[in-house]
Amino acid sequence: MLSTVQEEKGVASAASTLVVARIVYAINWLNVANIFYLMSADLGGGVNGLGLLNSTFYLGVGTMQIPGGILAAKWGPKKTVTLGVFVSSLAVLGTSGSTALSEVALLRFIVGAGMACVFSPSVVLMARFLGGKSGAGAGAINSAFDVGGLLGVFGWVIIASAIGWRPSLQLSGGLGIATGLLVLVGIPSDSLDRQFRLSTATLTSLLTNRSLLILGLGALGSNLGSVLISGFMVYYLHTQLSVAGELASLAAAMVVVLPILTSIWGGRIYDRLRNPRPLLVISGLGVVGALGLCSVPSLSFAFVGAALAGIAVGPASTIAFAAAKDLSRVEKEYESLTIGWVNSISLTGSVWPPLLYSSLAAGFSYSAAWFGGAALSFALVMPLFFLARPHTAKKAVAEIIPFGDEIRP
């Protein structure tokens, strides 16, 4: 009985460590875009410079998802998460000393590359700590991100305004190093199958799986709401509508505050229904409507649009990643890779929307930029209507993954 209680405490402690690390991870993901109006006084660049920084970050976090998943398969999720936290945090510390926009762009790529090693292994670990519940695990990780997002969007504008943008990044980078040490000490060591060998055939089957490709595109369509609102809303409201930075950040924060609840709700609904398509379609169309509202040059419409996007984004991201883990039906060593592939499609695809947005904003108007984002999101959500129902998808995946009797029911 005593050993059971101790084991439960250990699991709770490990889960709490992941949550804390994810919160700081989110701060370092979002703070630079939202304090850029302060950074631009030193670095220059305008809205096109902000688009460049957002784009290079998503290039790093997107393209490194698959290498991160392979590392997790070979090394184990704990080691991969630890490596990613340290790499990204050191790059944030480097950003605090940058003197040119090009330096920041390179370091944002490195921050993204490090973070690519953190997300999918964290979802796998959290699902194990929660008794194998994929939806609950993804929901807990996403909700932790949104708590950190509130700090990164709203809190860091206040902090950077008070102490300067450079010290604020030294603070967030230092917190990242501290959470890396927490993960190193607080997460149980990886238990790997020493007989496991990465299979090229299985890797190829995962990367060409139709259901996973559609999930990735759907996640990208929904994720555009978060990418554009968290990346540009503060700068837009401050420079175009003369809204104070603190109030502008409060509007942008809606896209990360509301998913704190809706991510968990979406995960629970998915665990009961196990049918991702209808919820993903509804969430995606909600994001389309939200970006359309943001195209109206008004602080009130910006608040409402960001709030609607926040409500819609939470379930979409949670369900997409939980469904990816369940539909793949592969050995546990491949679970991080499967989630990483869906995330890679979503995040690598997010390289282009910031560039499109900044080009439309600079060449036409911010209304055109928001409306362009809504149109792109709509186009990416449409493939979700062709997502196979769970029983069909399971049959298809079982046929292409050559594990025979090793496939888990």
Secondary structure, 3 states (H helix, E strand, C coil): CHHHHHHHHHHHHHHHHHHHHHHHHHHHHHHHHHCHHHHHHHHCCHHHHHHHHHHHHHHHHHHCHHHHHHHHHHHCHHHHHHHHHHHHHHHHHHHCCCCCHHHHHHHHHHHHHHHHCCHHHHHHHHHHHCCCCHHHHHHHHHHHHHHHHHHHHHHHHHHHHHHCHHHHHHHHHHHHHHHHHHHHHHCCCCCCCCCCCCCHHHHHHHHCCHHHHHHHHHHHHHHHHHHHHHHHHHHHHHHHCCCCHHHHHHHHHHHHHCHHHHHHHHHHHHHHHCCHHHHHHHHHHHHHHHHHHHCCCCHHHHHHHHHHHHHHHHHHHHHHHHHHHHHHCCCHHHHHHHHHHHHHHHHHHHHHHHHHHHHHHHHCCHHHHHHHHHHHHHHHHHHHHHCCCHHHHHHHHHHHCCCHHHCCC
